[in-house]
Amino acid sequence: MADTKTYFIGQWDTFHNNGPFPTRILYDMRLEQSANMPSFFDRFNDAAGEVQQLIQDCINHNERFRAYGSGWSLSPIAHQRDRMLFTGRMNLKRIIEPDDLYPFSTFDPNDLIFFQCGNTIKEVSEFAAGRGKSLKTSGASNGQTIGGGISTGIHGSALDEGAVQDSIAGLNLIIGPGPEDIVYIERHSKPALNNGFAKKINARVIRNDGLFYAALVGLGSFGFIHGVLIETENLFLLKRYTRKIKPRQALDLAETLNFADSEFNIPSELDPDGKGTRPYHFKIFINPYNKKEDYVAEIMFKKDYRSDYPNPIPEIKKAIYKDLPTWMARFAEKHSRLIPKFIGALNGQIFPNLDHDVEGTLREIFWDTTHKGPAFAFTFGVDIQDTRKALNLFIRVANEEGPVPGAMALRFVKASQATLAFTRFPMTCIVEMDGILWKGGENIISMEDFEKKLLEAYIAAGIRFTIHWGKNAAWSFPGLVDYMYGNNDDVWKDYRSALLSKQMADLFSNDFLNTVRLSDYRVNTPEHLVDNLLQ
Ligand SMILES: Cc1cc2nc3c(=O)[nH]c(=O)nc-3n(C[C@H](O)[C@H](O)[C@H](O)COP(=O)(O)OP(=O)(O)OC[C@H]3O[C@@H](n4cnc5c(N)ncnc54)[C@H](O)[C@@H]3O)c2cc1C
C-alpha cells in the first residue's frame, strides 16, 4: 500500500521564497515498493486509492485539498491553506503498447508514454531518451513536475512546437472519492488510447475536445491530475549559438519571425540561396537599463540525431545565457545581492562574453538550474506584432517607476488550444523580467505597486496580453482575467462546473483561484458538456 506521511507544517513556501503562506497539513506520499507490487497498474491504482482516501478525509473535515509538484511557480497558485499533497515521489511511467491504442488512432504507439503526475521534466526526458524519444519542447530548465508544468502552461521558446501541454494526448484525473470519480479524458477528434487501457486504470472514459482543452491548463483546480499521456518524437539534436544582436534587428525579427530575410543570421545555418533558415528556438536577452547595449540572441537549429557529438553538458553547465533566473542569480551574486549595488550595475554593460556553440539533445541543452533563493519573475504574453510596443512600455515603466533589480528576455511560442493557455496568440511573444526579490521602501517602489503600474500601462496603451499563471503579478487587479481571456474564462468555468460536483469544485479551489475570480461554480451548466463524444 502507498504510504502517506502527514506533517502539520504551519506554513509553506515556493521554491523561490515568494511566501511563506499559512498551511495546515502537508501530505507526502510514497508509492508501494515495486518489489512488493511489481505490476505498474497495481501500483498506479493503489496510489489512486490513496489519493481518494486523502480527498475523503478532507471532505470529512470540511477542508480543501491541493496537489503541488516542485513548487516552482512564483505566484501562489500552488498554495492551499488546508491540505497540500507533494507529488514528487509519484513517478511511475509506462510505455504504450500497440494494443493499448484506440482502433482508429492516428498516434504512433511508439511515440506515446504514460507518466504519473510527479515525474519531473528531467525524469520524463530521461525515460523517453532511453527509448530513443524526446519531448517536443520544455521550459528553460527541467525541474518542474509534468502535472504542475501543464497546470500553468510551461513553455520554452520553440517557435513552432507550442508549450509543454500541447504534447499531451490524454489526461487521467481524480475528481472525487467515489468509483466514478476517476476519469480518462482525451480529444474525440484525436483519440489515443482504447477503453481497455482506461479500464486498467479504473477510469471512466470521456472523449471530448472542449473538456480536454479546458482541463489541460487546469490551474490545479480541475481535479487531481494522476497521469498524463505524452506524445514524444524521435530524439533530435539542437545546435545552439549565442550572438550579439542589434536591438533593431532583434525587434524586427521578433515582430515577424522572418528569418529568411533578416540581416541577422548564422553563416553556417543558411539555405542554398543564402537565406536564413527557420530556427527551432529563438530567445533575446535585454538589459532594460542601458539603451546603448546590444542584445544577446540565443538561437538553436534542429538537426537529425547522431550519437557521435561531443558531450555538451560541461559547456551547458557553464553557459551564461541559458535561463534568465540563473543568469540573474549569477549577476546578483557578483554584486553581493545588494539591491542598490545590483541596480547600479544594471545601468552599465551587463552582458559578458558569449557562450561557446554547442550541440546536444533537448534534455541536455535545457539542463538543470542551479539557482535557489528569493526571486521574482514577471511574464507577459503578447501577440508578436505588439512586441516592440510591449517591450518599450515595460522598459519605460521599469525606468520611470523603478529601477527594479531584474533583466529581460523575449521568447516565442505558437498558440496553444488549451482554453486558459497564456500562449494564446497565433504567435505569442513572451516578454519577461526575472530578478531577485526586493522590498519597497523610501527609495524603491514596492513589488506590488510595480506590478500594478505595469498592468495599468499595458491596459492604458490598449495592448492585449496574458500573464503566465505561475509568475508574479498583481493578480487581484480588477477584471484582469476577463481582459486577458475574453470569453474563455467563462468556457473554462462551465466545463469545470459540469465535470466537478459543487463540493469538489470547492475542495479543489484555493485563495489564488478566488483572487482571479475563477472559483465560482455554475449550477446550471448543462451536463452534456462533459459527455463522452466517441465510444
Ligand atoms: C528556475 C525556474 C525556471 C522556470 N522556467 C520556466 C520556463 O522556462 N518556462 C515556463 O513556462 N515556466 C518556467 N518557470 C515556472 C514554472 O515552470 C511553472 O510555474 C510550473 O508550473 C512549475 O511546475 P511545478 O511542478 O513546480 O508545479 P507547482 O508550482 O508545484 O504547481 C503549479 C500548479 O500545478 C498544480 N499541480 C501540481 N501538481 C498537480 C497535480 N498532480 N494535479 C493537479 N494539479 C497539480 C498546483 O496546484 C499549481 O496550481 C520556471 C520556474 C523556476 C523556478
The ligand as an SDF file (V2000), in Angstrom:
LIG
                    3D

 53 58  0  0  0  0  0  0  0  0999 V2000
   14.0520   28.1810  -12.0540 C   0  0  0  0  0  0  0  0  0  0  0  0
   12.7300   28.2920  -12.7460 C   0  0  0  0  0  0  0  0  0  0  0  0
   12.6770   28.2720  -14.1210 C   0  0  0  0  0  0  0  0  0  0  0  0
   11.4530   28.3540  -14.7630 C   0  0  0  0  0  0  0  0  0  0  0  0
   11.4500   28.3340  -16.1080 N   0  0  0  0  0  0  0  0  0  0  0  0
   10.2690   28.3690  -16.7660 C   0  0  0  0  0  0  0  0  0  0  0  0
   10.2350   28.2930  -18.1780 C   0  0  0  0  0  0  0  0  0  0  0  0
   11.2550   28.2410  -18.8430 O   0  0  0  0  0  0  0  0  0  0  0  0
    9.0250   28.3250  -18.7790 N   0  0  0  0  0  0  0  0  0  0  0  0
    7.8550   28.3980  -18.0650 C   0  0  0  0  0  0  0  0  0  0  0  0
    6.7870   28.4200  -18.6660 O   0  0  0  0  0  0  0  0  0  0  0  0
    7.8690   28.4610  -16.7170 N   0  0  0  0  0  0  0  0  0  0  0  0
    9.0320   28.4540  -16.0660 C   0  0  0  0  0  0  0  0  0  0  0  0
    9.0370   28.5180  -14.6970 N   0  0  0  0  0  0  0  0  0  0  0  0
    7.7490   28.4940  -13.9860 C   0  0  0  0  0  0  0  0  0  0  0  0
    7.3690   27.0410  -13.6210 C   0  0  0  0  0  0  0  0  0  0  0  0
    7.9010   26.1540  -14.5400 O   0  0  0  0  0  0  0  0  0  0  0  0
    5.8510   26.8030  -13.6390 C   0  0  0  0  0  0  0  0  0  0  0  0
    5.2520   27.6610  -12.7410 O   0  0  0  0  0  0  0  0  0  0  0  0
    5.4580   25.3290  -13.3570 C   0  0  0  0  0  0  0  0  0  0  0  0
    4.0740   25.2250  -13.3480 O   0  0  0  0  0  0  0  0  0  0  0  0
    6.0020   24.7830  -12.0650 C   0  0  0  0  0  0  0  0  0  0  0  0
    5.8430   23.3630  -12.0250 O   0  0  0  0  0  0  0  0  0  0  0  0
    5.8170   22.6280  -10.6090 P   0  0  0  0  0  0  0  0  0  0  0  0
    5.8880   21.1810  -10.8000 O   0  0  0  0  0  0  0  0  0  0  0  0
    6.8170   23.2540   -9.7300 O   0  0  0  0  0  0  0  0  0  0  0  0
    4.3260   22.9970  -10.1480 O   0  0  0  0  0  0  0  0  0  0  0  0
    3.8790   23.7780   -8.8510 P   0  0  0  0  0  0  0  0  0  0  0  0
    4.4180   25.1570   -8.8980 O   0  0  0  0  0  0  0  0  0  0  0  0
    4.1480   22.9680   -7.6670 O   0  0  0  0  0  0  0  0  0  0  0  0
    2.3080   23.8390   -9.1280 O   0  0  0  0  0  0  0  0  0  0  0  0
    1.7880   24.5480  -10.2130 C   0  0  0  0  0  0  0  0  0  0  0  0
    0.2850   24.2950  -10.3180 C   0  0  0  0  0  0  0  0  0  0  0  0
    0.0680   22.9390  -10.6580 O   0  0  0  0  0  0  0  0  0  0  0  0
   -0.8100   22.3500   -9.7310 C   0  0  0  0  0  0  0  0  0  0  0  0
   -0.4740   20.9350   -9.6420 N   0  0  0  0  0  0  0  0  0  0  0  0
    0.7380   20.3780   -9.4340 C   0  0  0  0  0  0  0  0  0  0  0  0
    0.6380   19.0490   -9.4840 N   0  0  0  0  0  0  0  0  0  0  0  0
   -0.6530   18.7570   -9.7210 C   0  0  0  0  0  0  0  0  0  0  0  0
   -1.3900   17.5490   -9.8670 C   0  0  0  0  0  0  0  0  0  0  0  0
   -0.8140   16.3550   -9.7890 N   0  0  0  0  0  0  0  0  0  0  0  0
   -2.7180   17.6420  -10.0770 N   0  0  0  0  0  0  0  0  0  0  0  0
   -3.3350   18.8380  -10.1660 C   0  0  0  0  0  0  0  0  0  0  0  0
   -2.6860   19.9960  -10.0330 N   0  0  0  0  0  0  0  0  0  0  0  0
   -1.3660   19.9590   -9.8180 C   0  0  0  0  0  0  0  0  0  0  0  0
   -0.6150   23.1340   -8.4510 C   0  0  0  0  0  0  0  0  0  0  0  0
   -1.7330   23.0280   -7.6080 O   0  0  0  0  0  0  0  0  0  0  0  0
   -0.4630   24.5210   -9.0250 C   0  0  0  0  0  0  0  0  0  0  0  0
   -1.7250   25.0480   -9.2980 O   0  0  0  0  0  0  0  0  0  0  0  0
   10.2470   28.4560  -14.0140 C   0  0  0  0  0  0  0  0  0  0  0  0
   10.2940   28.4760  -12.6270 C   0  0  0  0  0  0  0  0  0  0  0  0
   11.5250   28.3970  -11.9910 C   0  0  0  0  0  0  0  0  0  0  0  0
   11.5610   28.4140  -10.5070 C   0  0  0  0  0  0  0  0  0  0  0  0
  1  2  1  0
  2  3  1  0
  2 52  2  0
  3  4  2  0
  4  5  1  0
  4 50  1  0
  5  6  2  0
  6  7  1  0
  6 13  1  0
  7  8  2  0
  7  9  1  0
  9 10  1  0
 10 11  2  0
 10 12  1  0
 12 13  2  0
 13 14  1  0
 14 15  1  0
 14 50  1  0
 15 16  1  0
 16 17  1  0
 16 18  1  0
 18 19  1  0
 18 20  1  0
 20 21  1  0
 20 22  1  0
 22 23  1  0
 23 24  1  0
 24 25  2  0
 24 26  1  0
 24 27  1  0
 27 28  1  0
 28 29  2  0
 28 30  1  0
 28 31  1  0
 31 32  1  0
 32 33  1  0
 33 34  1  0
 33 48  1  0
 34 35  1  0
 35 36  1  0
 35 46  1  0
 36 37  1  0
 36 45  1  0
 37 38  2  0
 38 39  1  0
 39 40  1  0
 39 45  2  0
 40 41  1  0
 40 42  2  0
 42 43  1  0
 43 44  2  0
 44 45  1  0
 46 47  1  0
 46 48  1  0
 48 49  1  0
 50 51  2  0
 51 52  1  0
 52 53  1  0
M  END
$$$$
